Structures are given as structure tokens and as C-alpha cells.
Amino acid sequence: MFETFLPATSELRAMGHRVAAVVLDEANPFEFSVAAEVFGVHRPEIPGWDYDFRLAAPRRSVRLAGGIELRTPYDIDAVAGADTVVLPALNPFGDVSTDLLDAVRHAHAGGARVVSFCSGAFLVAETGLLDGRRATTHWMYTDLFRERFPRVRLDPNVLFVDEGDVLTSAGTAAGIDLSLHIVRKDLGAEAARVVARRMVVPPHRDGGQAQFIDGAAEPRVRADDLAGVLEWARRHLEEDLSVAVLAGRANMSERTFARRFKESTGTTPFRWLLTQRLQRAQELLETSDLDVDHIAVRAGFGTSTNLREHFRRELRTTPSAYRRCFVGTRPPATPLPDRRSA
């Protein structure tokens, strides 16, 4: 018998940003443990850290994959008071209780953010919250998901999709990527880096789950085959990093480089560079007093107009608004958003 020990810690922070993770019978322990590791550990070294984590089960006792039995003091009622609801993987061929679906819908209607890991996207889709929206799930379930939820715009080639109030991630370890992304949104890039270092994982993984789908292009290219080029590019983001320049560094033709880059990282050189430059801009906005014009140059966007356009398109905000969120406006003790009181 495994009993959760988180409630005592959570009760110390009862007024914080409440994260309720739902665990069902036959659940994979790894995935809800990701939520517990990221949001359930008290981290006083991070200013503003105020997550109040609760693990909820329909009957407060569930039997997990591997024969583990788990008890938690919280039932599905904990979902109603949550600011963020996490739905780890479930059996996509099983039935989901209407009580749980109603609880998720009710929490979302009250302002909660709904997050799914892996096949947990099936549960979110059952609520109707993904209709007309982008989402992802484990690549193994792509055909089944599309058949059952034709109104959802499924993208099986990414690690996660952020639709603002509803976020979905791909299989298993992609739950870590999405959780760190949420920390980055809530508390900034440095907070996400601190958590990632403590978990001994990268704060951001390049590419998507296309790297792991059966039948992907062969021969496979090892990530470290291009590691030197990628590291050099990260140090020279302010320069003109065309495919021709990068291919030259790798001693390859442009065509061969582009093909091997996609095989290795799961994305294109353009998308990879855009992600790196956005992260550099976010870091500079958080940690420096540089104005937007200088940050645009340092991050490789050239002009502030170009930087603003990419921020608007990719992050749905502006550089100035991003800086206000994370610099100088929130004292260290200020808690995370509490949607329950909104």
C-alpha cells in the first residue's frame, strides 16, 4: 500500500495556487508523479512559488499499473476548487465517469486551467473543451483519437500544445516538458530552469514526438552528431544563421543538413532557431535592463518590430507585457494566480 504524503505539505500552503491531479485505476505512476514532482515540492528558493498540490482519486483508493495500490485523502471534489487540473494518462479504451467529466467542466467554467498528459487528452476531449482547438496526445493513439474526436485539430508531431486555458502533452516524458512550460509561464524562465536542474532534465527539449514514431526516416541520426553545430548556433544567435551557414559549420550540403537536422531534432532549422531566439529574448527581458531594441538585436530578431511580431504570434503577448509579468512588479512573497477568487 502506498499512501500519499503530500497533504501535510499542501495544508501549509492552503491559500496557494491549487493544482489537483486526478489518478484513475490502472494509471501509470510515472505521469502523475511528474505532476507531484514539479508542483508538489516546496521550493522556497524560487520567488513567488506557491503551488498547493493535491492528488485526487474517485474512490480515494486506486490500483495502479504494476500492482501498486494508492490512497489519497482527496476525492474528485478537489477538482472543483482547483486553479489547475492535471489529467495524467488513462486507458483510452475504458469508460470515464460522468462525475469526473462534469467536475472538469465545472472547474474550467470557474476559471481553472485544464492540463493533460499523454492519453489524458481523451478525457479532456470527452468534456468538449478541445472542440475546434489544437491538441496532442501519444502518437500511438493518433488514429483512435481522430476517429473519436474529429472536431479536435490533433497535432501528433509536437511535445505539447498550449491553448491558454487547455494544455495537452504527448506521451509520458512530454508531461515533464509541459509542466516546465507551465512553470515558465507562471513564474518565468529562471524558475523553470531551477526546477529542471533539480530534476536533472533540460528546461526545454528541441523537436517533437515525430522523433519517436515508428517508421520515421532511417537511418537515424544521433542527436550528438549535430551537437557542436547547435551549441555554436546558441552562442551566435545574433548573427545570420541561415541553413547555408549552419550546413557549412557541419560540412554538409544544405539539403543533407536540413534532412539530417529534421531526423535528429524532429523540427526544422527555422523552428529550432526561432525557439532558441525567443528563449534568449525571454531571458534578457527577465534578467537585464536592456531596452527592447537591444534585446531584439541580441536575440537575433534584428528589430523590435520583428521581435514583437514573433512574441505576438508564438507567445500571444508583447515583450513589454512579458517583462512586466516577471520583473519588478511582483514581490517575492506574492502568490501565483488564484482563479478560485477571480
C-alpha positions in Angstrom: 0.0 0.0 0.0 1.3 3.4 -1.0 -0.2 6.5 0.7 0.4 10.0 -0.5 2.3 12.2 2.0 1.6 15.5 0.2 -1.4 16.7 2.1 0.5 17.9 5.2 2.8 20.0 2.9 -0.2 21.2 0.9 -2.1 22.3 4.0 0.8 24.6 4.9 0.0 26.5 1.7 -3.7 26.1 1.6 -4.2 29.6 0.1 -1.8 29.0 -2.8 -2.4 28.2 -6.5 -4.1 24.8 -6.1 -3.1 22.0 -8.5 -5.3 19.0 -8.5 -4.0 15.9 -10.3 -6.5 13.1 -10.9 -5.4 9.5 -10.8 -7.6 6.6 -12.0 -7.3 2.8 -11.8 -4.5 1.3 -13.9 -2.8 4.7 -14.2 0.9 4.9 -15.0 2.6 6.0 -11.8 5.3 7.9 -13.7 2.9 10.5 -15.1 1.1 11.7 -12.0 4.4 11.6 -10.3 5.6 14.2 -12.8 2.9 16.5 -11.6 3.8 15.8 -8.0 7.5 16.3 -8.5 7.0 19.6 -10.3 4.1 21.1 -8.4 4.1 19.2 -5.1 7.6 20.0 -3.9 8.0 23.2 -1.8 10.7 25.3 -3.4 11.4 28.4 -1.2 14.4 29.3 -3.4 12.0 30.3 -6.2 10.3 33.7 -5.6 6.6 33.5 -5.8 6.4 29.7 -5.6 3.1 28.9 -4.1 1.7 25.8 -5.7 -0.7 23.8 -3.4 -0.7 20.2 -4.9 -3.4 17.7 -4.2 -3.7 14.2 -5.7 -7.3 13.2 -6.1 -8.9 9.8 -6.9 -12.6 8.9 -7.5 -12.6 6.5 -4.6 -9.6 7.8 -2.7 -8.0 4.4 -3.3 -6.9 3.1 -6.7 -4.8 0.3 -8.1 -2.1 1.5 -10.4 -0.3 -0.3 -13.2 2.3 -2.6 -11.7 0.0 -3.7 -8.9 0.6 -0.6 -6.7 -2.3 0.4 -4.5 -2.5 4.1 -3.7 -4.6 6.0 -1.2 -5.2 9.8 -1.1 -7.3 11.9 1.2 -8.8 13.8 -1.7 -11.6 12.7 -4.0 -12.9 14.2 -7.2 -14.4 17.1 -5.2 -10.9 18.5 -5.0 -11.1 19.3 -8.8 -13.9 21.8 -8.2 -11.6 24.1 -6.1 -8.5 23.8 -8.3 -6.8 26.5 -10.3 -5.1 23.9 -12.4 -6.4 20.5 -13.1 -4.0 17.8 -14.3 -5.3 14.7 -16.0 -2.5 12.1 -16.4 -2.7 9.2 -18.8 -5.7 6.8 -18.7 -6.9 3.8 -20.6 -8.3 5.3 -23.8 -10.4 2.2 -24.4 -12.1 2.5 -21.0 -15.1 4.4 -19.8 -14.8 7.7 -18.0 -17.3 8.6 -15.3 -19.7 11.4 -16.0 -19.0 12.7 -12.5 -15.4 13.3 -13.4 -16.3 14.9 -16.8 -18.7 17.2 -15.0 -16.1 18.1 -12.4 -13.6 19.0 -15.1 -16.1 21.1 -17.0 -17.2 22.8 -13.8 -13.6 23.6 -12.8 -12.9 25.0 -16.3 -16.0 27.1 -16.2 -14.8 28.6 -12.9 -11.5 29.7 -14.5 -9.3 26.6 -13.9 -6.6 25.7 -16.3 -7.0 22.1 -17.6 -3.8 20.1 -18.4 -3.5 16.6 -19.8 -0.5 14.2 -20.1 -0.4 11.6 -22.8 -3.8 9.8 -23.3 -5.3 12.1 -20.7 -6.2 14.2 -23.8 -9.0 11.6 -24.4 -10.7 12.7 -21.1 -10.3 16.4 -22.0 -11.8 15.8 -25.4 -14.7 14.0 -23.9 -15.6 17.1 -22.0 -15.9 19.1 -25.3 -13.2 21.6 -24.2 -11.0 20.7 -27.1 -13.6 21.1 -29.9 -12.2 23.4 -32.6 -8.8 23.6 -30.8 -5.3 22.2 -31.3 -4.3 19.3 -29.1 -1.8 16.4 -29.0 -1.6 13.0 -27.4 0.7 10.0 -27.6 1.5 9.1 -31.2 0.3 5.6 -30.7 -3.3 6.8 -30.2 -3.4 9.3 -33.2 -5.8 7.3 -35.4 -8.1 6.4 -32.5 -8.2 10.0 -31.2 -9.0 11.4 -34.7 -11.8 8.8 -35.2 -13.4 9.6 -31.9 -12.9 13.4 -31.8 -13.0 14.7 -35.4 -13.7 18.3 -34.2 -10.3 18.5 -32.4 -7.3 19.7 -34.5 -4.8 17.0 -33.5 -1.1 17.6 -34.0 0.8 14.4 -33.2 4.2 15.8 -34.0 4.7 18.1 -31.1 5.6 17.6 -27.4 2.8 19.8 -26.1 0.1 22.3 -27.2 -0.8 25.4 -25.2 -4.2 26.7 -25.9 -4.2 29.0 -22.9 -6.8 27.5 -20.6 -6.4 24.0 -22.0 -3.0 22.4 -22.5 -2.1 18.9 -23.7 1.1 16.9 -24.0 2.4 13.9 -25.9 3.4 10.6 -24.4 5.0 10.0 -21.0 8.1 12.2 -20.6 6.4 15.0 -22.5 4.5 15.7 -19.3 7.7 17.0 -17.9 8.1 19.4 -20.9 4.6 20.7 -20.4 4.9 21.0 -16.6 8.1 23.1 -17.0 6.4 25.2 -19.7 3.6 25.9 -17.2 6.2 26.9 -14.5 7.8 29.1 -17.1 4.5 30.8 -17.9 3.6 31.3 -14.3 7.0 32.3 -12.8 9.4 32.9 -15.6 12.2 31.1 -17.4 14.6 31.2 -14.4 12.1 29.4 -12.2 11.7 26.7 -14.9 15.5 26.3 -15.1 15.8 25.9 -11.4 13.2 23.1 -11.4 14.8 21.5 -14.4 18.2 21.5 -12.8 16.8 19.9 -9.7 15.1 17.2 -11.7 18.2 16.8 -13.9 16.3 17.3 -17.1 16.7 20.0 -19.8 14.4 23.1 -19.3 13.4 22.8 -22.9 13.7 19.9 -25.3 14.0 20.6 -29.0 11.8 18.9 -31.6 8.6 16.9 -31.1 7.4 13.3 -30.8 7.9 12.8 -34.6 11.3 11.6 -33.5 9.8 8.6 -31.7 7.1 7.5 -34.2 7.6 4.0 -35.7 8.6 4.2 -39.3 10.4 7.6 -39.0 13.1 8.2 -41.6 16.1 5.9 -41.5 19.0 5.8 -40.9 18.5 7.5 -37.6 20.9 10.4 -36.8 22.2 10.6 -33.3 21.5 14.0 -31.6 25.2 14.4 -30.8 26.1 14.3 -34.5 24.9 17.9 -34.7 25.5 18.9 -31.1 28.5 21.0 -31.9 26.6 23.0 -34.5 23.7 23.5 -32.2 25.8 24.7 -29.4 27.7 27.1 -31.7 24.4 28.4 -33.0 23.2 29.1 -29.4 26.3 31.2 -28.8 25.8 33.2 -32.1 22.0 33.8 -32.2 22.5 37.5 -33.0 24.2 36.5 -36.3 22.7 35.5 -39.7 22.2 31.8 -39.1 20.9 30.6 -42.5 20.7 26.9 -43.4 23.7 27.6 -45.6 25.8 28.9 -42.7 24.8 26.0 -40.4 25.3 23.5 -43.1 28.8 24.9 -43.7 29.6 24.5 -40.0 28.5 20.9 -40.3 30.4 20.3 -43.5 27.3 19.2 -45.3 25.3 20.4 -48.3 22.2 22.4 -47.4 19.9 19.7 -48.5 21.6 17.0 -46.5 21.9 19.2 -43.4 18.2 20.1 -43.5 17.2 16.4 -43.8 19.5 15.3 -41.0 18.5 18.2 -38.8 14.9 17.1 -39.0 15.8 13.5 -38.4 17.8 14.4 -35.4 15.7 17.1 -33.7 12.2 16.4 -35.1 11.9 20.0 -36.3 13.3 22.4 -39.0 16.3 24.7 -38.5 14.0 27.7 -38.8 11.7 26.5 -36.0 14.6 25.5 -33.8 16.3 28.9 -34.2 13.0 30.7 -33.5 12.6 28.7 -30.3 16.2 29.5 -29.2 15.8 33.2 -30.0 12.5 33.5 -28.2 14.1 31.9 -25.1 17.0 34.2 -25.3 14.7 37.2 -25.5 12.7 36.0 -22.6 15.9 35.5 -20.5 17.1 39.0 -21.4 13.7 40.6 -20.6 13.7 38.9 -17.2 17.3 39.4 -16.2 18.6 42.6 -17.8 17.7 46.3 -18.1 18.2 46.3 -21.9 15.5 48.0 -23.9 13.5 46.1 -26.5 15.6 47.3 -29.4 18.8 46.0 -28.0 17.2 42.7 -26.9 15.9 42.2 -30.4 19.4 42.5 -31.7 21.0 40.3 -29.0 18.4 37.6 -29.6 18.8 37.6 -33.4 15.5 39.2 -34.4 17.2 42.3 -35.7 14.5 44.9 -35.0 12.0 45.4 -32.2 9.2 45.2 -34.7 10.3 41.7 -35.7 10.6 40.7 -32.0 7.1 42.0 -31.2 5.6 40.1 -34.1 7.1 36.8 -33.1 6.1 37.4 -29.4 2.6 38.1 -30.5 2.4 35.1 -32.8 4.2 32.5 -30.7 3.7 33.6 -27.1 0.5 35.7 -27.5 1.9 38.6 -25.6 4.3 41.5 -26.1 7.9 41.9 -24.9 6.8 44.8 -22.6 3.9 42.8 -21.1 6.1 39.8 -20.6 8.7 41.9 -18.8 6.0 43.4 -16.5 4.9 39.9 -15.5 8.3 38.8 -14.3 10.4 41.8 -13.5 9.8 44.4 -10.7 6.1 44.1 -10.4 5.8 41.0 -8.1 7.4 41.0 -4.7 8.9 37.6 -3.7 6.0 36.7 -1.4 3.3 37.3 -4.0 1.4 34.1 -4.7 0.5 32.6 -8.1 -2.9 33.4 -9.6 -5.8 32.1 -7.6 -8.5 31.5 -10.1 -10.9 30.4 -7.4 -11.2 34.0 -6.1 -11.3 35.6 -9.6 
